[in-house]
């Protein structure tokens, strides 16, 4: 019984120590490292053959030249 009490007390103490040692760091984001995803051409689904960017009005893929439809 005493061993169980010692194990529980030590586990609780270790858990409290681990939580308090983390601290409360704040993370700042450097805006120059953030990449924004934009659709410059109005891209639709990728080409099924080469996975290149396509537009809904394209009749051929700009990457591999294969005809759609």
N, C-alpha and C positions, 0 to 999 in steps of 0.2 A: 504494500500500500504506500509506503514511504517512497519507494522507487518511482512509482507512478506519479506521485506529487512532484518529485524532483524533475522528472522528465517533462511534465506539463509546464512547470514554472520556467524551466530553462528554454523550452521551445517558445513560450510566450515572450520571454525576454529577448531571445534572438530575433523573433519576428518584429518586435517593437524597435530593436536596434537597427534592423535592416530598413524599416520604413523611415526612421528618423535620419539615417545617414544619407538617404537619397537627396535630401534637400528639396528646394523648390526652385529649380532652375527655370528661367524663361528662355524660350527659343525665339530668336529673331530671324526673320526671313530676309535674305539678300535678294531684292527684286531683280538684279541683273542675272541671277542664276535661274530664274523662273522662266520656263518656256511656255508661251501661249500657243494653243492649238487653234489655228485659223484655217478657214477654207478660202484660199485665194481665188481659185477657179470655180467655186461652186461644185466641188467634187462630189460624185455620187458613189456608187459601189465600185470596188476595184475590178480590174480586168480579171476574168476567170482563168486566163492562161498565164499571164505574167504578173498579176496582182498590181499593175500600175494604176495610177489614178485616172479615172474617167469622169466624163460629164454625161448627164442624161441625154443630151442632144448629140453626142458623138456617134458616128456610124462605124468608126474604126478605132482601135486602141492606139493611143499615141506612143506607147512603149514598144509593142511587138507588131503593130500594124494589122492584126487580125480583125476581120469584119464581124460586127455584132449582128445577131438575129439571123 
